[in-house]
């Protein structure tokens, strides 16, 4: 339907609500609708005069507050006054629920609704978009500026104004696509036919597709008459319309492409969760853009998906640190894996799905696609430059796929050994790509010289990222492991079990009069062999824990009384949880990093070259004074954190121009 042109130019669509309101007001009744209060907040008000209708004429793409007006409506209805109430379907349902009974003198109109953002979301948009301005008023669908179109106009107290179409405006894009809608909107039970209101109204943008004369560019409304009360009022309104035509409901749903506004709710946008995550550290516009385009500040390259507790927790800590800086982070998937791999069902990926945004799997020849997703890349703290472990990936861990204008950083990356053993052609190509990095840091001090002499790059030593998080932060993601909740115990985290290590555990158990709980390397194919290699005597107070996931692994460290480990990261977490411990140097997995770690923290006396040294060693009874150790850790962590911050947020130079791929968005 269409009202006369003058009426339509004052409203949002075809003018039906204005005609309905005029009839009610002319008969001495009241009209209730959404109005702006104090310029930007929206709440329902009661109107008694036609000249006040402008307050509620135009659409407000913000959820209105109806709480204050419901008692007023009830009083009027009980006095016999007619009230025309307009709102989105949940507003009508809320009013019905408040009243608790039917009133013949209440006529309800619900608006076709695709879901609305909250008042808080609207205020966040205004604050982020106009931080130095005082907003006087806001208007959606400003016909004077854009005609019959979805727009936003913001007027400021200094006399200036802002106008933008929905195609480019962050607030309208986020709303229409479903990023910023309230959670209830995605499962709204009031969007259904038959509708609960007496009359339903909405824009009929595509009316001209049915018949050309149904749309003249000024505005056409679609109207559903849902009750006898609605029918009676609409029959009166028809006499005042410029044009009214009956069409089949199926044509309305088909042609309007708005079934999600009329008959069933639109589901939540798949990036809605990420949008709200980004809002914690980013501007509204940036959160919208990055959510819709699937973009991230940083892509992390590394073995976060491997079934190795050290790798899992290393990347958790690095991810935590970067997100605390206000950055959005994408965990880059293993290019040699496949969708449906059995690995995708292992604990690391289950943990990852709970805590990260994970990339698609792109094979090696399509890795350049990540340049469209990420502003920069960080190679993580693992033995990613150990030729024996990484050669099957080519120069992937040297970021050979990253464009020149992308920030390229290595944080605490490791060679694993003090001597580089890759072939010369591989070394030359790796050196070429490593020299393109903006900042390089390594986990072991001996690697500084290797970077300089072998690859021609300057590197900085940084602490392992696991130290970025404090023990209370790890405690937040722990899960109780029942066997470790029964009482005091010694925790043994052993990667390479031997008879000698078992003998050492038995010795510590006897001296401390405590049972031993053992966690072994859970890598597929290693589990049973490791159990056999432990050679635990019958009746020994040693229990091997099976299928321990990362949150349980953390719990076991946190609640232990003593730790024995041949793992680098096992040693790290004995320190983080401030446990007395014995570390067994592991030559197979890189013994120099043990000395580098413990020497830096003044704990070198806790390191043994072999397990038998623990037997009878006084360290078992000697407590560690963690006061001094904590001071050393804090100093190293702060230096490493500052290095990472500078690496991420520094200017990026490319030939003769400068790009700024990342901005410090912390507030």
C-alpha positions in Angstrom: 0.0 0.0 0.0 0.9 3.7 -0.4 -0.3 6.7 1.4 -0.3 10.1 -0.2 3.2 11.4 -1.2 3.4 14.1 1.5 2.8 11.5 4.3 5.3 9.0 2.9 8.0 11.6 2.6 7.7 12.2 6.4 7.9 8.6 7.3 10.1 5.5 6.6 8.1 3.6 4.1 4.5 3.6 2.6 2.9 5.7 5.3 0.5 3.1 6.7 1.4 3.6 10.4 0.8 7.4 10.0 -2.7 6.7 8.6 -3.5 4.2 11.4 -2.2 6.7 14.0 -4.3 9.6 12.6 -7.5 7.6 12.9 -6.8 6.6 16.5 -5.8 10.2 17.5 -8.9 11.7 15.7 -11.1 9.4 17.8 -9.5 10.6 21.1 -7.2 7.7 21.5 -3.4 7.3 22.1 -0.6 6.1 20.0 2.5 4.4 21.4 5.8 4.0 19.6 9.6 4.3 19.8 11.1 7.7 20.2 14.5 9.2 20.9 15.2 10.4 24.4 18.2 12.7 25.0 19.0 12.4 21.3 20.3 8.9 21.1 18.6 6.6 23.6 15.3 4.9 22.5 12.2 4.3 24.5 8.5 4.0 23.9 6.3 7.0 24.5 2.6 7.8 24.3 1.4 10.3 21.8 -2.0 12.2 22.0 -1.6 14.8 19.3 -0.9 14.5 15.6 1.8 17.2 15.8 3.8 14.9 18.1 3.7 12.0 15.7 7.1 13.0 14.2 8.7 11.6 17.4 7.7 8.1 16.5 7.4 8.3 12.7 10.8 7.3 11.7 12.4 3.8 12.2 14.9 3.4 15.0 17.4 0.6 14.4 17.9 0.2 18.1 16.0 -2.0 20.6 13.6 0.3 22.4 12.9 0.2 26.2 9.2 -0.3 26.8 9.3 -0.8 30.6 8.2 2.7 31.6 5.3 2.9 29.2 3.6 -0.4 30.0 2.0 0.7 33.3 0.8 3.9 31.6 -0.9 1.9 28.8 -2.6 -0.3 31.3 -4.1 2.7 33.1 -5.4 4.2 29.9 -6.9 0.9 28.8 -8.7 0.5 32.2 -10.1 4.0 31.7 -11.6 2.9 28.4 -9.2 4.8 26.2 -8.1 3.3 22.8 -4.4 2.7 22.5 -2.5 1.8 19.3 0.8 0.2 20.2 3.6 -0.2 17.7 6.8 -2.2 18.2 8.8 -5.2 17.1 7.2 -8.6 17.8 8.9 -9.1 21.1 7.7 -5.7 22.3 4.1 -6.7 21.5 4.6 -10.0 23.3 6.1 -8.2 26.3 3.1 -5.8 26.5 0.7 -8.7 26.3 2.5 -10.5 29.1 2.5 -7.4 31.3 -1.2 -6.7 30.8 -2.1 -10.4 31.5 -5.5 -10.0 29.8 -7.1 -9.0 26.5 -8.4 -5.5 26.0 -10.8 -4.7 23.1 -9.5 -1.1 23.1 -5.9 -2.1 22.5 -4.8 -2.4 18.9 -1.2 -3.7 18.3 1.0 -3.3 15.3 4.2 -5.3 15.0 7.0 -4.3 12.6 8.8 -6.8 10.3 12.0 -7.3 12.2 15.4 -8.8 11.3 16.7 -8.4 14.8 18.0 -5.2 16.5 21.1 -4.3 18.4 20.9 -3.2 22.0 21.0 0.4 23.2 24.5 -0.3 24.6 25.7 -1.5 21.1 24.4 1.7 19.5 26.1 3.9 22.1 29.4 1.9 21.5 29.1 2.7 17.8 28.6 6.4 18.4 31.4 6.6 20.9 33.9 4.8 18.7 32.9 6.6 15.5 32.7 10.1 16.9 35.0 10.3 20.0 35.5 14.0 19.9 31.9 15.0 19.1 28.7 15.5 21.2 25.8 13.9 19.4 22.6 15.9 19.4 20.3 13.5 17.4 20.3 10.5 15.1 18.0 9.7 12.2 17.8 6.5 10.2 16.3 6.6 6.7 16.9 10.3 6.1 14.8 10.9 3.0 16.1 14.4 2.6 19.6 13.1 2.1 19.1 9.7 0.3 15.4 9.2 -0.5 13.8 5.8 0.4 17.0 4.0 1.5 18.6 2.6 4.6 20.9 5.3 5.9 22.1 6.9 9.1 22.4 10.6 9.8 24.1 11.9 12.9 23.7 15.5 14.0 26.2 17.1 16.4 25.9 20.0 18.8 28.5 22.0 17.0 26.2 22.2 14.0 28.0 19.6 11.8 26.5 16.4 10.6 27.4 12.9 9.3 25.5 10.9 6.6 26.2 7.4 5.3 24.5 4.6 3.5 24.0 1.1 4.8 26.3 -0.3 2.2 29.3 1.3 3.9 28.2 2.2 7.4 29.6 -0.2 10.1 26.5 0.0 12.4 24.0 -0.8 9.7 26.1 -3.5 8.0 26.7 -5.2 11.4 23.0 -5.1 12.1 21.6 -6.2 8.8 24.1 -9.1 8.4 23.4 -10.3 12.0 26.7 -9.5 13.7 25.4 -7.1 16.3 21.9 -8.5 17.0 21.0 -9.5 20.5 21.3 -13.3 21.0 17.5 -13.7 21.5 16.9 -12.3 18.0 18.5 -15.4 16.3 15.9 -17.7 17.9 12.9 -15.3 18.2 9.7 -17.3 18.8 7.5 -14.3 18.0 8.5 -14.2 14.3 5.9 -16.5 13.0 2.7 -16.7 11.0 0.1 -16.3 12.3 1.5 -13.1 13.7 0.4 -12.1 17.3 -0.2 -8.4 16.6 -3.5 -7.2 15.0 -1.6 -5.7 12.1 1.9 -6.3 10.8 3.8 -3.7 8.8 7.1 -3.5 6.9 8.9 -2.1 3.9 8.1 -3.8 0.6 11.3 -2.9 -1.2 10.7 -5.2 -4.2 7.0 -4.4 -4.7 7.9 -3.1 -8.2 9.1 -6.6 -9.2 5.5 -7.8 -9.0 4.0 -4.8 -10.8 5.9 -1.6 -11.8 3.2 0.8 -10.5 3.5 -0.8 -7.0 6.7 1.2 -6.4 7.4 4.8 -7.3 10.6 5.2 -5.2 9.0 7.1 -2.4 8.0 4.1 -0.3 5.7 1.1 -0.3 4.5 -0.9 2.7 3.5 -4.5 3.1 0.6 -5.0 5.4 -0.6 -8.2 7.1 -4.0 -8.1 8.7 -4.0 -10.7 11.5 -7.2 -10.2 13.5 -10.8 -8.9 13.4 -9.7 -5.8 15.2 -7.0 -5.2 12.7 -9.3 -5.9 9.8 -11.9 -3.4 11.1 -9.3 -0.6 11.5 -7.6 -1.4 8.2 -10.9 -1.1 6.3 -11.2 2.5 7.5 -7.5 3.2 6.6 -8.0 1.9 3.1 -10.2 4.9 2.2 -7.3 7.2 2.9 -4.7 5.4 0.8 -3.3 6.4 -2.6 -2.9 2.8 -3.6 -3.8 -0.5 -2.0 -3.6 -4.0 -3.6 -4.1 -7.5 -2.3 -1.4 -10.0 -3.1 -0.8 -13.6 -2.0 1.3 -14.0 1.1 3.6 -16.4 -0.8 4.5 -13.6 -3.2 5.3 -11.3 -0.4 7.6 -13.8 1.2 9.2 -14.7 -2.1 9.5 -11.3 -3.6 10.5 -9.5 -0.5 13.2 -12.0 0.3 12.4 -11.2 3.9 11.0 -14.4 5.3 13.5 -14.0 8.1 11.6 -10.8 9.1 8.1 -12.2 8.7 7.8 -15.9 9.3 11.0 -17.2 11.0 14.1 -15.6 12.5 17.4 -15.3 10.8 20.1 -17.4 12.4 23.1 -15.8 14.0 25.9 -14.8 11.7 28.8 -17.4 11.9 31.2 -14.6 12.8 29.0 -13.1 15.5 31.1 -14.5 18.4 34.3 -13.2 16.8 32.7 -9.8 16.3 32.0 -9.5 20.1 35.5 -10.8 20.8 37.0 -8.0 18.6 34.8 -5.4 20.3 36.7 -6.0 23.5 39.9 -4.5 22.0 38.9 -2.9 18.7 36.8 -0.1 17.4 33.3 -0.9 16.2 34.2 -0.3 12.5 37.2 -2.5 12.7 35.4 -5.3 14.5 32.8 -5.2 11.7 35.3 -5.1 8.9 37.5 -7.9 10.2 34.5 -10.1 11.1 32.9 -9.8 7.7 36.1 -10.2 5.7 37.6 -12.9 8.0 40.7 -10.7 8.6 43.2 -10.9 11.5 46.1 -8.8 12.7 48.4 -11.8 13.2 48.6 -15.4 11.9 50.6 -17.7 14.2 52.7 -20.4 12.5 53.7 -23.4 14.6 52.9 -26.7 16.0 49.8 -25.7 18.1 48.0 -28.7 16.7 50.6 -31.3 17.7 49.9 -33.8 20.5 52.6 -32.4 22.6 51.8 -30.6 25.9 54.8 -28.3 25.5 53.7 -27.1 22.0 50.1 -26.8 23.0 50.7 -24.6 26.0 53.5 -22.6 24.3 51.0 -21.4 21.6 48.3 -20.9 24.2 50.5 -18.5 26.0 51.7 -16.7 22.9 48.1 -16.4 21.7 47.1 -15.1 25.1 49.8 -12.4 25.1 49.0 -11.2 21.6 45.2 -10.9 22.3 46.0 -9.1 25.5 47.7 -6.5 23.3 44.4 -6.0 21.5 45.3 -8.0 18.5 43.1 -10.5 16.6 44.9 -13.8 16.1 44.5 -16.6 13.6 46.1 -20.0 14.2 47.4 -21.2 10.8 46.5 -24.8 10.2 49.0 -27.5 9.2 49.4 -27.3 5.4 50.2 -31.0 5.3 47.0 -32.1 7.1 43.7 -32.8 5.5 40.1 -32.2 6.5 38.9 -35.3 8.3 42.4 -36.3 9.4 42.3 -38.4 12.6 44.5 -35.7 14.1 41.5 -33.3 14.0 39.8 -35.4 16.7 42.8 -35.4 19.1 43.0 -33.4 22.3 45.0 -30.5 20.8 42.4 -29.7 18.3 39.6 -30.0 20.8 41.4 -27.5 23.1 42.2 -25.3 20.1 38.5 -25.1 19.0 37.7 -23.8 22.5 40.3 -21.1 22.6 41.3 -20.0 19.1 40.2 -18.9 15.7 41.5 -21.5 13.4 42.3 -21.1 9.7 41.2 -23.2 6.8 43.7 -25.8 5.7 45.5 -24.5 2.6 48.0 -26.9 1.0 51.6 -25.7 0.4 51.0 -24.3 -3.1 48.1 -22.2 -1.8 49.6 -20.7 1.3 49.7 -17.2 -0.3 46.0 -17.0 0.4 46.9 -16.2 4.0 48.1 -12.8 2.8 44.4 -11.9 2.2 43.6 -12.9 5.8 46.4 -11.7 8.0 48.2 -8.4 8.3 51.3 -10.1 9.6 52.7 -13.5 10.7 54.6 -14.7 13.8 56.6 -17.9 13.8 56.2 -19.5 17.2 58.5 -20.8 19.9 59.2 -24.4 18.9 62.0 -26.2 17.1 60.6 -25.0 13.8 64.1 -24.2 12.4 65.4 -27.7 13.3 66.1 -29.0 9.8 65.5 -32.6 10.8 61.9 -31.7 11.9 60.9 -29.0 9.4 62.5 -30.0 6.1 59.2 -31.6 4.8 57.7 -28.1 5.1 60.3 -26.5 2.8 60.7 -22.8 3.8 57.2 -22.6 5.3 58.6 -21.8 8.7 60.7 -19.1 7.1 57.5 -17.5 5.8 58.3 -18.0 2.1 54.6 -17.4 1.3 54.3 -14.0 3.0 54.1 -10.9 0.9 56.7 -8.1 1.3 54.3 -5.7 2.9 53.4 -8.2 5.7 55.0 -7.9 9.1 57.2 -11.0 9.7 58.3 -11.9 13.2 59.9 -14.9 14.9 59.3 -15.1 18.6 61.5 -17.4 20.5 61.9 -19.8 17.6 64.4 -22.6 18.1 66.9 -24.6 16.1 66.9 -27.3 18.9 70.7 -27.8 18.6 73.8 -25.6 18.7 74.9 -26.7 15.3 72.9 -26.3 12.1 72.9 -29.4 10.0 70.8 -28.6 7.0 72.2 -28.9 3.4 73.7 -25.8 1.9 71.0 -25.1 -0.8 68.3 -25.3 2.0 70.4 -23.1 4.2 70.9 -20.5 1.5 67.2 -20.3 0.6 66.2 -20.2 4.3 68.7 -17.4 4.9 67.2 -15.4 2.1 63.7 -15.6 3.6 64.9 -15.1 7.1 66.6 -11.9 6.1 63.1 -10.6 5.0 61.9 -10.8 8.6 61.2 -7.6 10.5 62.3 -9.0 13.9 63.9 -12.2 14.9 64.2 -13.6 18.4 65.3 -17.0 19.6 64.6 -19.2 22.6 68.2 -20.3 23.3 71.1 -17.9 23.7 73.4 -20.0 21.6 71.1 -19.5 18.6 72.0 -15.8 18.5 75.4 -16.6 17.1 73.9 -19.2 14.8 71.5 -16.6 13.3 74.3 -14.2 12.7 77.0 -16.6 11.3 74.8 -19.1 9.5 71.8 -17.0 8.3 73.1 -13.4 8.4 70.5 -12.0 10.7 70.6 -10.3 14.0 68.5 -12.1 16.7 67.5 -11.3 20.3 67.2 -13.9 23.0 63.7 -14.0 24.6 62.1 -16.1 27.3 59.8 -19.0 26.4 56.3 -17.6 25.9 54.9 -19.9 28.5 56.2 -17.5 31.1 53.9 -14.7 29.8 51.1 -16.2 31.8 51.1 -16.5 35.6 50.1 -19.6 37.4 46.7 -18.1 38.3 46.0 -17.6 34.6 46.8 -21.2 33.8 44.7 -22.3 36.8 41.7 -20.7 35.0 41.8 -23.3 32.3 42.6 -26.3 34.4 40.4 -29.4 34.7 40.5 -31.7 37.7 42.2 -35.0 37.1 40.6 -37.3 39.7 43.8 -39.4 40.4 45.6 -36.2 41.3 42.8 -34.9 43.6 43.2 -37.8 46.1 46.1 -36.6 48.1 49.8 -35.6 48.1 51.9 -37.0 45.2 55.0 -36.6 43.2 54.4 -35.8 39.5 56.7 -37.3 36.9 56.4 -35.9 33.4 58.6 -38.2 31.3 59.1 -38.0 27.6 61.7 -40.7 27.2 61.3 -43.3 29.9 64.1 -45.6 31.0 64.7 -48.1 33.8 67.1 -45.5 35.4 64.4 -42.8 35.5 62.0 -45.3 37.2 64.7 -46.1 39.8 65.1 -42.4 40.5 61.3 -42.0 40.9 61.3 -44.9 43.4 64.1 -43.3 45.3 62.3 -39.9 45.5 59.0 -41.6 46.4 60.7 -43.4 49.3 62.4 -40.3 50.6 59.3 -38.2 50.5 56.9 -41.0 51.4 54.6 -40.1 48.6 53.1 -41.9 45.6 54.2 -41.0 42.1 51.8 -40.1 39.3 53.4 -40.4 35.9 52.4 -38.6 32.6 54.1 -40.0 29.5 54.4 -38.7 26.0 50.9 -39.3 24.4 52.1 -39.2 20.8 50.3 -41.9 18.8 52.5 -45.0 18.4 54.6 -44.0 21.4 52.2 -44.6 24.3 52.5 -48.4 24.7 56.2 -48.4 24.1 56.7 -45.7 26.7 54.7 -47.7 29.2 56.9 -50.7 28.6 60.1 -48.7 28.9 59.2 -47.5 32.3 59.7 -51.0 33.7 57.7 -50.4 36.8 58.2 -53.2 39.4 55.1 -54.9 40.6 53.6 -53.2 43.7 55.6 -50.1 43.2 53.9 -46.8 44.3 53.9 -45.5 40.7 50.7 -44.9 38.7 50.7 -44.0 35.0 47.9 -41.6 34.0 46.3 -42.3 30.7 44.6 -39.9 28.2 45.6 -36.7 30.0 44.5 -33.5 28.2 46.1 -30.2 28.5 43.8 -28.7 31.2 44.3 -31.9 33.3 48.1 -31.7 32.6 48.2 -28.2 34.1 46.1 -29.4 37.1 48.6 -32.2 37.8 51.5 -29.8 37.9 49.6 -27.2 40.0 48.6 -29.7 42.7 51.8 -31.8 42.9 54.2 -31.8 45.8 57.3 -32.4 43.8 58.2 -32.7 40.1 60.6 -34.9 38.3 60.9 -34.4 34.5 63.1 -34.8 31.4 61.0 -32.3 29.5 62.0 -28.7 28.8 58.4 -27.5 29.2 57.8 -29.8 32.2 60.7 -27.9 33.8 59.1 -24.6 32.8 55.9 -25.5 34.5 57.5 -26.8 37.6 59.0 -23.3 37.9 55.7 -21.5 36.9 53.8 -23.4 39.6 56.8 -22.9 42.0 57.4 -26.5 42.7 60.5 -28.2 44.1 61.8 -30.2 41.2 64.5 -32.3 39.6 65.2 -31.8 35.9 66.9 -34.5 33.9 68.8 -33.2 30.9 67.4 -34.7 27.7 70.1 -34.9 25.0 67.7 -36.5 22.5 65.5 -33.4 22.6 68.1 -30.7 23.0 70.0 -30.5 26.3 71.4 -27.0 25.9 68.1 -25.4 26.3 67.7 -26.9 29.8 71.0 -25.2 30.8 69.9 -21.9 29.1 66.6 -21.9 30.9 67.8 -22.9 34.4 71.0 -20.8 34.2 69.0 -17.7 33.4 66.7 -18.2 36.4 69.5 -19.2 38.9 68.3 -22.8 39.1 71.1 -24.7 37.4 71.6 -26.8 40.5 68.3 -28.5 39.8 69.6 -30.0 36.6 71.1 -33.4 36.4 72.8 -35.0 33.4 71.3 -38.4 34.1 68.5 -39.8 36.3 70.8 -41.8 38.6 72.3 -38.5 39.9 68.9 -37.8 41.6 69.3 -40.9 43.8 70.7 -39.6 47.1 71.0 -36.0 45.8 70.1 -33.5 48.5 68.1 -31.3 46.1 65.1 -33.5 46.8 64.9 -32.2 50.4 66.2 -28.7 49.7 63.4 -26.2 48.9 63.7 -23.6 46.2 63.6 -20.0 47.3 61.3 -18.7 44.6 61.4 -15.1 45.7 64.7 -14.4 43.9 63.7 -16.7 41.0 60.4 -14.8 40.5 62.3 -11.5 40.3 64.5 -12.9 37.6 61.6 -14.3 35.7 59.6 -11.1 35.9 62.6 -9.1 34.6 63.2 -11.4 31.6 59.5 -11.6 30.8 59.1 -7.9 30.8 62.1 -7.5 28.4 60.6 -10.2 26.2 57.2 -8.7 26.3 58.6 -5.3 25.3 60.5 -6.8 22.5 57.4 -8.5 21.2 55.3 -5.3 21.5 57.9 -3.3 19.6 58.2 -6.0 16.9 54.4 -6.0 16.4 53.7 -2.3 16.5 56.7 -0.8 14.9 56.5 0.8 11.5 56.9 -1.5 8.5 59.3 -0.3 5.8 58.9 -1.6 2.3 61.2 -0.1 -0.4 60.3 3.6 -0.6 57.1 3.6 1.4 55.9 2.8 4.9 52.9 0.6 5.7 51.2 0.3 9.1 49.7 -3.2 9.2 49.0 -3.1 12.9 48.0 -0.4 15.4 48.2 -0.7 19.1 44.4 -0.8 19.9 44.6 -1.3 23.7 42.6 1.2 25.6 
